[in-house]
């Protein structure tokens, strides 16, 4: 097992159902980050959104 395999967090694959409007919003965010030369992918954007929603709804995980 390589170091990279042991350092990576376990990831789950999921299917996301969204409206065309939501897909457009996601695409716009993705394109914006590409133009800013900020490496990203759509999965990373969705994960970031989940973390932000969690902080908004439940509070910071820092305590």
C-alpha atoms as an extended CHARMM CRD file, in Angstrom:
* protein
*
        63  EXT
         1         1  UNK       CA              0.0000000000        0.0000000000        0.0000000000  PROA      1               0.0000000000
         2         2  UNK       CA              1.4560000000        3.3860000000       -0.9640000000  PROA      2               0.0000000000
         3         3  UNK       CA              1.6600000000        6.3980000000        1.3220000000  PROA      3               0.0000000000
         4         4  UNK       CA             -0.8960000000        8.2130000000       -0.8210000000  PROA      4               0.0000000000
         5         5  UNK       CA             -3.4420000000        5.4200000000       -0.3050000000  PROA      5               0.0000000000
         6         6  UNK       CA             -3.0390000000        5.4660000000        3.4700000000  PROA      6               0.0000000000
         7         7  UNK       CA             -3.1990000000        9.2800000000        3.7750000000  PROA      7               0.0000000000
         8         8  UNK       CA             -6.3830000000        9.7020000000        1.7150000000  PROA      8               0.0000000000
         9         9  UNK       CA             -9.6870000000        9.8330000000        3.5630000000  PROA      9               0.0000000000
        10        10  UNK       CA            -12.2630000000        7.2350000000        2.6130000000  PROA      10              0.0000000000
        11        11  UNK       CA            -14.6700000000        8.6160000000        0.0320000000  PROA      11              0.0000000000
        12        12  UNK       CA            -18.2140000000        7.5690000000       -0.7700000000  PROA      12              0.0000000000
        13        13  UNK       CA            -19.6990000000        7.6450000000       -4.2330000000  PROA      13              0.0000000000
        14        14  UNK       CA            -23.1990000000        9.0630000000       -4.4730000000  PROA      14              0.0000000000
        15        15  UNK       CA            -25.7600000000       10.1570000000       -7.0130000000  PROA      15              0.0000000000
        16        16  UNK       CA            -27.0810000000       13.6940000000       -6.7910000000  PROA      16              0.0000000000
        17        17  UNK       CA            -30.3850000000       14.6770000000       -8.3430000000  PROA      17              0.0000000000
        18        18  UNK       CA            -30.7030000000       18.3690000000       -9.0960000000  PROA      18              0.0000000000
        19        19  UNK       CA            -32.7960000000       20.6520000000      -11.2050000000  PROA      19              0.0000000000
        20        20  UNK       CA            -31.4070000000       22.2380000000      -14.3560000000  PROA      20              0.0000000000
        21        21  UNK       CA            -31.1700000000       25.5240000000      -12.4460000000  PROA      21              0.0000000000
        22        22  UNK       CA            -29.0970000000       23.9290000000       -9.6970000000  PROA      22              0.0000000000
        23        23  UNK       CA            -26.8730000000       22.2440000000      -12.2710000000  PROA      23              0.0000000000
        24        24  UNK       CA            -26.3620000000       25.6150000000      -13.9740000000  PROA      24              0.0000000000
        25        25  UNK       CA            -25.3960000000       27.2070000000      -10.6520000000  PROA      25              0.0000000000
        26        26  UNK       CA            -22.8880000000       24.4240000000       -9.9880000000  PROA      26              0.0000000000
        27        27  UNK       CA            -21.4330000000       24.8160000000      -13.4810000000  PROA      27              0.0000000000
        28        28  UNK       CA            -21.1050000000       28.5880000000      -13.0040000000  PROA      28              0.0000000000
        29        29  UNK       CA            -19.1980000000       28.0700000000       -9.7460000000  PROA      29              0.0000000000
        30        30  UNK       CA            -16.9650000000       25.4930000000      -11.4180000000  PROA      30              0.0000000000
        31        31  UNK       CA            -16.1970000000       27.8120000000      -14.3590000000  PROA      31              0.0000000000
        32        32  UNK       CA            -15.5520000000       30.7610000000      -12.0190000000  PROA      32              0.0000000000
        33        33  UNK       CA            -12.9470000000       28.7770000000      -10.0980000000  PROA      33              0.0000000000
        34        34  UNK       CA            -11.3220000000       27.5500000000      -13.2950000000  PROA      34              0.0000000000
        35        35  UNK       CA            -11.0160000000       31.1520000000      -14.5080000000  PROA      35              0.0000000000
        36        36  UNK       CA             -9.4220000000       32.0840000000      -11.1710000000  PROA      36              0.0000000000
        37        37  UNK       CA             -7.0010000000       29.1840000000      -11.7130000000  PROA      37              0.0000000000
        38        38  UNK       CA             -8.2390000000       27.5460000000       -8.5070000000  PROA      38              0.0000000000
        39        39  UNK       CA             -7.9930000000       23.8010000000       -9.0060000000  PROA      39              0.0000000000
        40        40  UNK       CA            -11.3330000000       22.2120000000       -8.2130000000  PROA      40              0.0000000000
        41        41  UNK       CA            -13.8620000000       19.6770000000       -9.3490000000  PROA      41              0.0000000000
        42        42  UNK       CA            -17.6060000000       19.4410000000       -8.9550000000  PROA      42              0.0000000000
        43        43  UNK       CA            -17.3090000000       16.8890000000       -6.1570000000  PROA      43              0.0000000000
        44        44  UNK       CA            -15.1310000000       19.3010000000       -4.1950000000  PROA      44              0.0000000000
        45        45  UNK       CA            -17.6840000000       22.0720000000       -4.7060000000  PROA      45              0.0000000000
        46        46  UNK       CA            -20.5030000000       19.8610000000       -3.4300000000  PROA      46              0.0000000000
        47        47  UNK       CA            -18.4460000000       18.7930000000       -0.4030000000  PROA      47              0.0000000000
        48        48  UNK       CA            -17.6400000000       22.4250000000        0.3780000000  PROA      48              0.0000000000
        49        49  UNK       CA            -21.3290000000       23.2640000000        0.1310000000  PROA      49              0.0000000000
        50        50  UNK       CA            -22.2330000000       20.4660000000        2.5330000000  PROA      50              0.0000000000
        51        51  UNK       CA            -19.6600000000       21.6910000000        5.0690000000  PROA      51              0.0000000000
        52        52  UNK       CA            -20.9450000000       25.2770000000        4.7980000000  PROA      52              0.0000000000
        53        53  UNK       CA            -24.5570000000       24.1460000000        5.1910000000  PROA      53              0.0000000000
        54        54  UNK       CA            -23.5900000000       22.0630000000        8.2170000000  PROA      54              0.0000000000
        55        55  UNK       CA            -21.8960000000       25.0690000000        9.8330000000  PROA      55              0.0000000000
        56        56  UNK       CA            -24.9550000000       27.2160000000        9.1190000000  PROA      56              0.0000000000
        57        57  UNK       CA            -27.5230000000       24.6900000000       10.3680000000  PROA      57              0.0000000000
        58        58  UNK       CA            -25.6900000000       23.0110000000       13.2370000000  PROA      58              0.0000000000
        59        59  UNK       CA            -22.7100000000       25.1930000000       14.0530000000  PROA      59              0.0000000000
        60        60  UNK       CA            -18.9940000000       25.0200000000       13.8250000000  PROA      60              0.0000000000
        61        61  UNK       CA            -17.3800000000       21.6430000000       14.4720000000  PROA      61              0.0000000000
        62        62  UNK       CA            -14.7180000000       23.4370000000       16.5470000000  PROA      62              0.0000000000
        63        63  UNK       CA            -16.9290000000       23.3600000000       19.6280000000  PROA      63              0.0000000000
